[in-house]
Amino acid sequence: MGLFDKIKKLISRKKEVVEEVKEEFDVKNVEDIEEEDVKEVTENEIEDKKEEESVARPDLDVDDDGEDDFDENDFSDEEDEEEVEESEENEEDEEEDEEWAKFIQEHQKKDKVEEAKEIELYDKGLEKTRKEFVSKLSTLGIKYTKVSEDYYEELEELLINADVGVNTVMDFMDRLRDRVKKEKITDTDYLNEVIVDELFIIYVEGESLTDKINLAEEGPTVILMVGVNGVGKTTTIAKLAHKYIEEGKKVMMIAGDTFRAGAVDQLKEWAERTGSTFYGKDNTDPAGVIFDGLVKAKEDNVDIVLIDTAGRLQNKVNLMKELEKINNVIGRHVPNAPHETLLVIDATTGQNGISQAKAFKEITNITGIVLTKLDGTAKGGIVLAIKDEVNIPVKFVGLGEKMTDLKTFDIENYIYGLFKDMM
């Protein structure tokens, strides 16, 4: 059954991970698990494992008077001395093995909890889309027991409302009709499987897109952030800074939106909140500010530089010239930079977000998209529309308001979040 069988297995595995973690920690929601709880349970498990697997070592015999039952002649020859040295080495090895086992178990436990938390976050973040789309798709299968033209028309409307995109939906419907005809499909229950199958062919076919961030091998990694005002660009920069600081990296924010009232101060405040360094000046040429900021970033041995830019799309010619100038300045000062140019799109704006992506793609080289407020919309199908219509990878998605709710886009978790109720 192609992708659908893989999707069923994927969803089943992810459900198991979440349920196992919930049962292990006796919680209703994985997000309720505190970091200290993970460590405590891990250490308890290690102690239990030690007791179960420990091998008793022969201790020295002790007389009734409490004195050691040996004399100075016990270690008189060379062979006995070698045995003692070997025994000491074995004990050291065992101690190292125990420490290593403890390290591995602790990290495996944390990894499993983190995986479960991320799955649950996608689950909640895509709840509105899932309820709106999947429930209606199931209802459609009940309403029509056989595939008909009326069924196709309602399915088409359903996909458009989920923001899969008109062009994408038209192509999808053509492919679906061809497949129904070739495979002689009449049952709408079975057709639901085909629909899920075909939807994700949209994402996986053609050019392979990576959601990985291109990090510089030497010097700072420069990430240029673009997008219209009001999409959450500044808070996205703050969330990215928080993410990289948590990973132990030194982060700098540079305010390239120099003429919008309050923009520099707003970014400076986020820098202070996240523990990032900051560079910015009001009412100054953006390219000059960015140049000076990069000089400081190199002097301070910064790992990640996040650059904010103006969000004016009304006059594309001026913005294109400004971004060209900024790119030239960055490239002259940091080789092969910017390493990423991320376009921030508000998922709740739907097809307007797709229009923004197309407009910015004409202006500059966009390497990835950050889709904010995905949890606040029932139009989560925009992810598929972006892939199909713009062919730019979604690299991060916003699934909540907390600093930790900006996540690297994961197509498997996205599939789970959309279709878990169907399996």
Secondary structure as the mmCIF struct_conf table of DSSP 4:
data_model
#
loop_
_struct_conf.conf_type_id
_struct_conf.id
_struct_conf.beg_label_comp_id
_struct_conf.beg_label_asym_id
_struct_conf.beg_label_seq_id
_struct_conf.end_label_comp_id
_struct_conf.end_label_asym_id
_struct_conf.end_label_seq_id
TURN_TY1_P TURN_TY1_P1 GLY A 2 GLY A 2
HELX_RH_AL_P HELX_RH_AL_P1 LEU A 3 PHE A 25
TURN_TY1_P TURN_TY1_P2 ASP A 26 ASP A 26
BEND BEND1 LYS A 28 ASN A 29
HELX_RH_3T_P HELX_RH_3T_P1 VAL A 30 ASP A 32
HELX_RH_AL_P HELX_RH_AL_P2 GLU A 35 GLU A 53
HELX_LH_PP_P HELX_LH_PP_P1 ALA A 56 ASP A 61
STRN STRN1 VAL A 62 VAL A 62
TURN_TY1_P TURN_TY1_P3 ASP A 64 ASP A 65
BEND BEND2 GLY A 66 GLY A 66
STRN STRN2 ASP A 68 ASP A 68
BEND BEND3 ASP A 69 ASP A 69
HELX_RH_3T_P HELX_RH_3T_P2 GLU A 72 PHE A 75
BEND BEND4 ASP A 77 ASP A 77
HELX_RH_AL_P HELX_RH_AL_P3 GLU A 78 GLY A 125
TURN_TY1_P TURN_TY1_P4 LEU A 126 LEU A 126
HELX_RH_AL_P HELX_RH_AL_P4 GLU A 127 LYS A 143
BEND BEND5 THR A 145 THR A 145
STRN STRN3 LYS A 146 LYS A 146
HELX_RH_AL_P HELX_RH_AL_P5 GLU A 149 ASN A 161
TURN_TY1_P TURN_TY1_P5 ALA A 162 ASP A 163
HELX_RH_AL_P HELX_RH_AL_P6 VAL A 166 GLU A 183
TURN_TY1_P TURN_TY1_P6 LYS A 184 LYS A 184
STRN STRN4 ASP A 187 ASP A 187
HELX_RH_AL_P HELX_RH_AL_P7 THR A 188 VAL A 204
BEND BEND6 GLU A 205 GLU A 207
BEND BEND7 LYS A 212 LYS A 212
BEND BEND8 GLU A 217 GLY A 219
HELX_LH_PP_P HELX_LH_PP_P2 PRO A 220 PRO A 220
STRN STRN5 THR A 221 VAL A 226
TURN_TY1_P TURN_TY1_P7 ASN A 229 GLY A 230
BEND BEND9 VAL A 231 GLY A 232
HELX_RH_AL_P HELX_RH_AL_P8 LYS A 233 GLU A 246
TURN_TY1_P TURN_TY1_P8 GLU A 247 GLY A 248
STRN STRN6 VAL A 251 ALA A 255
BEND BEND10 PHE A 259 ARG A 260
TURN_TY1_P TURN_TY1_P9 ALA A 261 GLY A 262
HELX_RH_AL_P HELX_RH_AL_P9 ALA A 263 THR A 274
TURN_TY1_P TURN_TY1_P10 GLY A 275 GLY A 275
STRN STRN7 THR A 277 TYR A 279
TURN_TY1_P TURN_TY1_P11 ASP A 282 ASN A 283
BEND BEND11 THR A 284 THR A 284
HELX_RH_AL_P HELX_RH_AL_P10 PRO A 286 GLU A 299
TURN_TY1_P TURN_TY1_P12 ASP A 300 ASN A 301
BEND BEND12 ASP A 303 ASP A 303
STRN STRN8 ILE A 304 ASP A 308
BEND BEND13 GLN A 314 ASN A 315
HELX_RH_AL_P HELX_RH_AL_P11 LYS A 316 HIS A 333
BEND BEND14 VAL A 334 VAL A 334
TURN_TY1_P TURN_TY1_P13 PRO A 335 ASN A 336
BEND BEND15 HIS A 339 HIS A 339
STRN STRN9 GLU A 340 ASP A 346
HELX_RH_3T_P HELX_RH_3T_P3 ALA A 347 THR A 349
TURN_TY1_P TURN_TY1_P14 GLY A 350 GLY A 350
HELX_RH_AL_P HELX_RH_AL_P12 GLN A 351 ILE A 363
BEND BEND16 THR A 364 THR A 364
STRN STRN10 GLY A 368 THR A 372
HELX_RH_3T_P HELX_RH_3T_P4 LEU A 374 GLY A 376
BEND BEND17 ALA A 378 ALA A 378
TURN_TY1_P TURN_TY1_P15 GLY A 380 GLY A 381
HELX_RH_AL_P HELX_RH_AL_P13 ILE A 382 GLU A 389
TURN_TY1_P TURN_TY1_P16 VAL A 390 VAL A 390
STRN STRN11 VAL A 394 GLY A 398
BEND BEND18 GLY A 400 LYS A 402
HELX_RH_3T_P HELX_RH_3T_P5 MET A 403 ASP A 405
STRN STRN12 LEU A 406 THR A 408
HELX_RH_AL_P HELX_RH_AL_P14 ILE A 411 PHE A 419
HELX_RH_3T_P HELX_RH_3T_P6 LYS A 420 MET A 422
#
